[in-house]
Amino acid sequence: MPYVNIKIVKEGVTSKQKEQLVVGISKLLNKVLNKDPQKTYVVIDEVDTDNWGVGYETVTQIQARK
C-alpha cells in the first residue's frame, strides 16, 4: 500500500490540478511498480509561503523581491 506525500507552497493550486496529481501519481505507481490504485494513498500538503524556506529566506521574502 503506497503512501505518497506531496508538499507544495500554497499559491493558487486549483482542485483540478490536485486531482491531476493524484491521478498521475497513482497511474505512475501502477505502471512502474504494479501497485493497485485503490490501495495507493496520495496526500497533498499545502504549506504557507512563510513556512517554506530556501537559502536563508522564506518563499514570502523571495516573492516580495519580484
Phi and psi restraints in degrees (range 20) as a CNS / XPLOR table:
assign (resid 1 and name C) (resid 2 and name N)
       (resid 2 and name CA) (resid 2 and name C) 1.0 -69.5 20.0 2
assign (resid 2 and name N) (resid 2 and name CA)
       (resid 2 and name C) (resid 3 and name N) 1.0 145.8 20.0 2
assign (resid 2 and name C) (resid 3 and name N)
       (resid 3 and name CA) (resid 3 and name C) 1.0 -128.5 20.0 2
assign (resid 3 and name N) (resid 3 and name CA)
       (resid 3 and name C) (resid 4 and name N) 1.0 119.9 20.0 2
assign (resid 3 and name C) (resid 4 and name N)
       (resid 4 and name CA) (resid 4 and name C) 1.0 -118.4 20.0 2
assign (resid 4 and name N) (resid 4 and name CA)
       (resid 4 and name C) (resid 5 and name N) 1.0 127.6 20.0 2
assign (resid 4 and name C) (resid 5 and name N)
       (resid 5 and name CA) (resid 5 and name C) 1.0 -114.1 20.0 2
assign (resid 5 and name N) (resid 5 and name CA)
       (resid 5 and name C) (resid 6 and name N) 1.0 118.0 20.0 2
assign (resid 5 and name C) (resid 6 and name N)
       (resid 6 and name CA) (resid 6 and name C) 1.0 -106.2 20.0 2
assign (resid 6 and name N) (resid 6 and name CA)
       (resid 6 and name C) (resid 7 and name N) 1.0 126.0 20.0 2
assign (resid 6 and name C) (resid 7 and name N)
       (resid 7 and name CA) (resid 7 and name C) 1.0 -112.3 20.0 2
assign (resid 7 and name N) (resid 7 and name CA)
       (resid 7 and name C) (resid 8 and name N) 1.0 126.2 20.0 2
assign (resid 7 and name C) (resid 8 and name N)
       (resid 8 and name CA) (resid 8 and name C) 1.0 -132.9 20.0 2
assign (resid 8 and name N) (resid 8 and name CA)
       (resid 8 and name C) (resid 9 and name N) 1.0 158.1 20.0 2
assign (resid 8 and name C) (resid 9 and name N)
       (resid 9 and name CA) (resid 9 and name C) 1.0 -77.9 20.0 2
assign (resid 9 and name N) (resid 9 and name CA)
       (resid 9 and name C) (resid 10 and name N) 1.0 139.2 20.0 2
assign (resid 9 and name C) (resid 10 and name N)
       (resid 10 and name CA) (resid 10 and name C) 1.0 -71.0 20.0 2
assign (resid 10 and name N) (resid 10 and name CA)
       (resid 10 and name C) (resid 11 and name N) 1.0 94.9 20.0 2
assign (resid 10 and name C) (resid 11 and name N)
       (resid 11 and name CA) (resid 11 and name C) 1.0 -143.1 20.0 2
assign (resid 11 and name N) (resid 11 and name CA)
       (resid 11 and name C) (resid 12 and name N) 1.0 55.8 20.0 2
assign (resid 11 and name C) (resid 12 and name N)
       (resid 12 and name CA) (resid 12 and name C) 1.0 73.4 20.0 2
assign (resid 12 and name N) (resid 12 and name CA)
       (resid 12 and name C) (resid 13 and name N) 1.0 28.6 20.0 2
assign (resid 12 and name C) (resid 13 and name N)
       (resid 13 and name CA) (resid 13 and name C) 1.0 -73.1 20.0 2
assign (resid 13 and name N) (resid 13 and name CA)
       (resid 13 and name C) (resid 14 and name N) 1.0 129.3 20.0 2
assign (resid 13 and name C) (resid 14 and name N)
       (resid 14 and name CA) (resid 14 and name C) 1.0 -83.1 20.0 2
assign (resid 14 and name N) (resid 14 and name CA)
       (resid 14 and name C) (resid 15 and name N) 1.0 162.5 20.0 2
assign (resid 14 and name C) (resid 15 and name N)
       (resid 15 and name CA) (resid 15 and name C) 1.0 -60.3 20.0 2
assign (resid 15 and name N) (resid 15 and name CA)
       (resid 15 and name C) (resid 16 and name N) 1.0 -37.5 20.0 2
assign (resid 15 and name C) (resid 16 and name N)
       (resid 16 and name CA) (resid 16 and name C) 1.0 -63.2 20.0 2
assign (resid 16 and name N) (resid 16 and name CA)
       (resid 16 and name C) (resid 17 and name N) 1.0 -42.2 20.0 2
assign (resid 16 and name C) (resid 17 and name N)
       (resid 17 and name CA) (resid 17 and name C) 1.0 -64.8 20.0 2
assign (resid 17 and name N) (resid 17 and name CA)
       (resid 17 and name C) (resid 18 and name N) 1.0 -40.2 20.0 2
assign (resid 17 and name C) (resid 18 and name N)
       (resid 18 and name CA) (resid 18 and name C) 1.0 -64.5 20.0 2
assign (resid 18 and name N) (resid 18 and name CA)
       (resid 18 and name C) (resid 19 and name N) 1.0 -40.7 20.0 2
assign (resid 18 and name C) (resid 19 and name N)
       (resid 19 and name CA) (resid 19 and name C) 1.0 -60.3 20.0 2
assign (resid 19 and name N) (resid 19 and name CA)
       (resid 19 and name C) (resid 20 and name N) 1.0 -42.0 20.0 2
assign (resid 19 and name C) (resid 20 and name N)
       (resid 20 and name CA) (resid 20 and name C) 1.0 -63.5 20.0 2
assign (resid 20 and name N) (resid 20 and name CA)
       (resid 20 and name C) (resid 21 and name N) 1.0 -37.3 20.0 2
assign (resid 20 and name C) (resid 21 and name N)
       (resid 21 and name CA) (resid 21 and name C) 1.0 -63.1 20.0 2
assign (resid 21 and name N) (resid 21 and name CA)
       (resid 21 and name C) (resid 22 and name N) 1.0 -46.3 20.0 2
assign (resid 21 and name C) (resid 22 and name N)
       (resid 22 and name CA) (resid 22 and name C) 1.0 -61.2 20.0 2
assign (resid 22 and name N) (resid 22 and name CA)
       (resid 22 and name C) (resid 23 and name N) 1.0 -47.3 20.0 2
assign (resid 22 and name C) (resid 23 and name N)
       (resid 23 and name CA) (resid 23 and name C) 1.0 -64.4 20.0 2
assign (resid 23 and name N) (resid 23 and name CA)
       (resid 23 and name C) (resid 24 and name N) 1.0 -46.6 20.0 2
assign (resid 23 and name C) (resid 24 and name N)
       (resid 24 and name CA) (resid 24 and name C) 1.0 -62.7 20.0 2
assign (resid 24 and name N) (resid 24 and name CA)
       (resid 24 and name C) (resid 25 and name N) 1.0 -45.0 20.0 2
assign (resid 24 and name C) (resid 25 and name N)
       (resid 25 and name CA) (resid 25 and name C) 1.0 -64.4 20.0 2
assign (resid 25 and name N) (resid 25 and name CA)
       (resid 25 and name C) (resid 26 and name N) 1.0 -43.3 20.0 2
assign (resid 25 and name C) (resid 26 and name N)
       (resid 26 and name CA) (resid 26 and name C) 1.0 -62.2 20.0 2
assign (resid 26 and name N) (resid 26 and name CA)
       (resid 26 and name C) (resid 27 and name N) 1.0 -42.4 20.0 2
assign (resid 26 and name C) (resid 27 and name N)
       (resid 27 and name CA) (resid 27 and name C) 1.0 -64.8 20.0 2
assign (resid 27 and name N) (resid 27 and name CA)
       (resid 27 and name C) (resid 28 and name N) 1.0 -41.4 20.0 2
assign (resid 27 and name C) (resid 28 and name N)
       (resid 28 and name CA) (resid 28 and name C) 1.0 -62.3 20.0 2
assign (resid 28 and name N) (resid 28 and name CA)
       (resid 28 and name C) (resid 29 and name N) 1.0 -45.5 20.0 2
assign (resid 28 and name C) (resid 29 and name N)
       (resid 29 and name CA) (resid 29 and name C) 1.0 -65.3 20.0 2
assign (resid 29 and name N) (resid 29 and name CA)
       (resid 29 and name C) (resid 30 and name N) 1.0 -33.3 20.0 2
assign (resid 29 and name C) (resid 30 and name N)
       (resid 30 and name CA) (resid 30 and name C) 1.0 -68.4 20.0 2
assign (resid 30 and name N) (resid 30 and name CA)
       (resid 30 and name C) (resid 31 and name N) 1.0 -44.7 20.0 2
assign (resid 30 and name C) (resid 31 and name N)
       (resid 31 and name CA) (resid 31 and name C) 1.0 -68.1 20.0 2
assign (resid 31 and name N) (resid 31 and name CA)
       (resid 31 and name C) (resid 32 and name N) 1.0 -46.4 20.0 2
assign (resid 31 and name C) (resid 32 and name N)
       (resid 32 and name CA) (resid 32 and name C) 1.0 -83.6 20.0 2
assign (resid 32 and name N) (resid 32 and name CA)
       (resid 32 and name C) (resid 33 and name N) 1.0 -41.7 20.0 2
assign (resid 32 and name C) (resid 33 and name N)
       (resid 33 and name CA) (resid 33 and name C) 1.0 -113.0 20.0 2
assign (resid 33 and name N) (resid 33 and name CA)
       (resid 33 and name C) (resid 34 and name N) 1.0 2.0 20.0 2
assign (resid 33 and name C) (resid 34 and name N)
       (resid 34 and name CA) (resid 34 and name C) 1.0 59.0 20.0 2
assign (resid 34 and name N) (resid 34 and name CA)
       (resid 34 and name C) (resid 35 and name N) 1.0 37.8 20.0 2
assign (resid 34 and name C) (resid 35 and name N)
       (resid 35 and name CA) (resid 35 and name C) 1.0 -88.6 20.0 2
assign (resid 35 and name N) (resid 35 and name CA)
       (resid 35 and name C) (resid 36 and name N) 1.0 140.0 20.0 2
assign (resid 35 and name C) (resid 36 and name N)
       (resid 36 and name CA) (resid 36 and name C) 1.0 -69.8 20.0 2
assign (resid 36 and name N) (resid 36 and name CA)
       (resid 36 and name C) (resid 37 and name N) 1.0 118.7 20.0 2
assign (resid 36 and name C) (resid 37 and name N)
       (resid 37 and name CA) (resid 37 and name C) 1.0 -58.1 20.0 2
assign (resid 37 and name N) (resid 37 and name CA)
       (resid 37 and name C) (resid 38 and name N) 1.0 -27.9 20.0 2
assign (resid 37 and name C) (resid 38 and name N)
       (resid 38 and name CA) (resid 38 and name C) 1.0 -72.5 20.0 2
assign (resid 38 and name N) (resid 38 and name CA)
       (resid 38 and name C) (resid 39 and name N) 1.0 -11.1 20.0 2
assign (resid 38 and name C) (resid 39 and name N)
       (resid 39 and name CA) (resid 39 and name C) 1.0 -119.4 20.0 2
assign (resid 39 and name N) (resid 39 and name CA)
       (resid 39 and name C) (resid 40 and name N) 1.0 14.7 20.0 2
assign (resid 39 and name C) (resid 40 and name N)
       (resid 40 and name CA) (resid 40 and name C) 1.0 -102.9 20.0 2
assign (resid 40 and name N) (resid 40 and name CA)
       (resid 40 and name C) (resid 41 and name N) 1.0 124.8 20.0 2
assign (resid 40 and name C) (resid 41 and name N)
       (resid 41 and name CA) (resid 41 and name C) 1.0 -105.3 20.0 2
assign (resid 41 and name N) (resid 41 and name CA)
       (resid 41 and name C) (resid 42 and name N) 1.0 127.1 20.0 2
assign (resid 41 and name C) (resid 42 and name N)
       (resid 42 and name CA) (resid 42 and name C) 1.0 -122.2 20.0 2
assign (resid 42 and name N) (resid 42 and name CA)
       (resid 42 and name C) (resid 43 and name N) 1.0 121.4 20.0 2
assign (resid 42 and name C) (resid 43 and name N)
       (resid 43 and name CA) (resid 43 and name C) 1.0 -116.8 20.0 2
assign (resid 43 and name N) (resid 43 and name CA)
       (resid 43 and name C) (resid 44 and name N) 1.0 130.1 20.0 2
assign (resid 43 and name C) (resid 44 and name N)
       (resid 44 and name CA) (resid 44 and name C) 1.0 -111.2 20.0 2
assign (resid 44 and name N) (resid 44 and name CA)
       (resid 44 and name C) (resid 45 and name N) 1.0 117.6 20.0 2
assign (resid 44 and name C) (resid 45 and name N)
       (resid 45 and name CA) (resid 45 and name C) 1.0 -102.3 20.0 2
assign (resid 45 and name N) (resid 45 and name CA)
       (resid 45 and name C) (resid 46 and name N) 1.0 124.8 20.0 2
assign (resid 45 and name C) (resid 46 and name N)
       (resid 46 and name CA) (resid 46 and name C) 1.0 -100.1 20.0 2
assign (resid 46 and name N) (resid 46 and name CA)
       (resid 46 and name C) (resid 47 and name N) 1.0 123.4 20.0 2
assign (resid 46 and name C) (resid 47 and name N)
       (resid 47 and name CA) (resid 47 and name C) 1.0 -108.2 20.0 2
assign (resid 47 and name N) (resid 47 and name CA)
       (resid 47 and name C) (resid 48 and name N) 1.0 132.4 20.0 2
assign (resid 47 and name C) (resid 48 and name N)
       (resid 48 and name CA) (resid 48 and name C) 1.0 -59.3 20.0 2
assign (resid 48 and name N) (resid 48 and name CA)
       (resid 48 and name C) (resid 49 and name N) 1.0 146.2 20.0 2
assign (resid 48 and name C) (resid 49 and name N)
       (resid 49 and name CA) (resid 49 and name C) 1.0 -63.6 20.0 2
assign (resid 49 and name N) (resid 49 and name CA)
       (resid 49 and name C) (resid 50 and name N) 1.0 -23.1 20.0 2
assign (resid 49 and name C) (resid 50 and name N)
       (resid 50 and name CA) (resid 50 and name C) 1.0 -70.2 20.0 2
assign (resid 50 and name N) (resid 50 and name CA)
       (resid 50 and name C) (resid 51 and name N) 1.0 -20.0 20.0 2
assign (resid 50 and name C) (resid 51 and name N)
       (resid 51 and name CA) (resid 51 and name C) 1.0 -104.2 20.0 2
assign (resid 51 and name N) (resid 51 and name CA)
       (resid 51 and name C) (resid 52 and name N) 1.0 13.7 20.0 2
assign (resid 51 and name C) (resid 52 and name N)
       (resid 52 and name CA) (resid 52 and name C) 1.0 -130.8 20.0 2
assign (resid 52 and name N) (resid 52 and name CA)
       (resid 52 and name C) (resid 53 and name N) 1.0 124.1 20.0 2
assign (resid 52 and name C) (resid 53 and name N)
       (resid 53 and name CA) (resid 53 and name C) 1.0 -131.0 20.0 2
assign (resid 53 and name N) (resid 53 and name CA)
       (resid 53 and name C) (resid 54 and name N) 1.0 157.1 20.0 2
assign (resid 53 and name C) (resid 54 and name N)
       (resid 54 and name CA) (resid 54 and name C) 1.0 -153.3 20.0 2
assign (resid 54 and name N) (resid 54 and name CA)
       (resid 54 and name C) (resid 55 and name N) 1.0 136.0 20.0 2
assign (resid 54 and name C) (resid 55 and name N)
       (resid 55 and name CA) (resid 55 and name C) 1.0 57.1 20.0 2
assign (resid 55 and name N) (resid 55 and name CA)
       (resid 55 and name C) (resid 56 and name N) 1.0 46.2 20.0 2
assign (resid 55 and name C) (resid 56 and name N)
       (resid 56 and name CA) (resid 56 and name C) 1.0 74.0 20.0 2
assign (resid 56 and name N) (resid 56 and name CA)
       (resid 56 and name C) (resid 57 and name N) 1.0 6.2 20.0 2
assign (resid 56 and name C) (resid 57 and name N)
       (resid 57 and name CA) (resid 57 and name C) 1.0 -132.3 20.0 2
assign (resid 57 and name N) (resid 57 and name CA)
       (resid 57 and name C) (resid 58 and name N) 1.0 155.2 20.0 2
assign (resid 57 and name C) (resid 58 and name N)
       (resid 58 and name CA) (resid 58 and name C) 1.0 -82.8 20.0 2
assign (resid 58 and name N) (resid 58 and name CA)
       (resid 58 and name C) (resid 59 and name N) 1.0 161.9 20.0 2
assign (resid 58 and name C) (resid 59 and name N)
       (resid 59 and name CA) (resid 59 and name C) 1.0 -62.1 20.0 2
assign (resid 59 and name N) (resid 59 and name CA)
       (resid 59 and name C) (resid 60 and name N) 1.0 -35.1 20.0 2
assign (resid 59 and name C) (resid 60 and name N)
       (resid 60 and name CA) (resid 60 and name C) 1.0 -57.1 20.0 2
assign (resid 60 and name N) (resid 60 and name CA)
       (resid 60 and name C) (resid 61 and name N) 1.0 -45.4 20.0 2
assign (resid 60 and name C) (resid 61 and name N)
       (resid 61 and name CA) (resid 61 and name C) 1.0 -65.4 20.0 2
assign (resid 61 and name N) (resid 61 and name CA)
       (resid 61 and name C) (resid 62 and name N) 1.0 -41.3 20.0 2
assign (resid 61 and name C) (resid 62 and name N)
       (resid 62 and name CA) (resid 62 and name C) 1.0 -63.3 20.0 2
assign (resid 62 and name N) (resid 62 and name CA)
       (resid 62 and name C) (resid 63 and name N) 1.0 -44.4 20.0 2
assign (resid 62 and name C) (resid 63 and name N)
       (resid 63 and name CA) (resid 63 and name C) 1.0 -68.1 20.0 2
assign (resid 63 and name N) (resid 63 and name CA)
       (resid 63 and name C) (resid 64 and name N) 1.0 -29.0 20.0 2
assign (resid 63 and name C) (resid 64 and name N)
       (resid 64 and name CA) (resid 64 and name C) 1.0 -65.6 20.0 2
assign (resid 64 and name N) (resid 64 and name CA)
       (resid 64 and name C) (resid 65 and name N) 1.0 -25.7 20.0 2
assign (resid 64 and name C) (resid 65 and name N)
       (resid 65 and name CA) (resid 65 and name C) 1.0 -77.1 20.0 2
assign (resid 65 and name N) (resid 65 and name CA)
       (resid 65 and name C) (resid 66 and name N) 1.0 -17.9 20.0 2
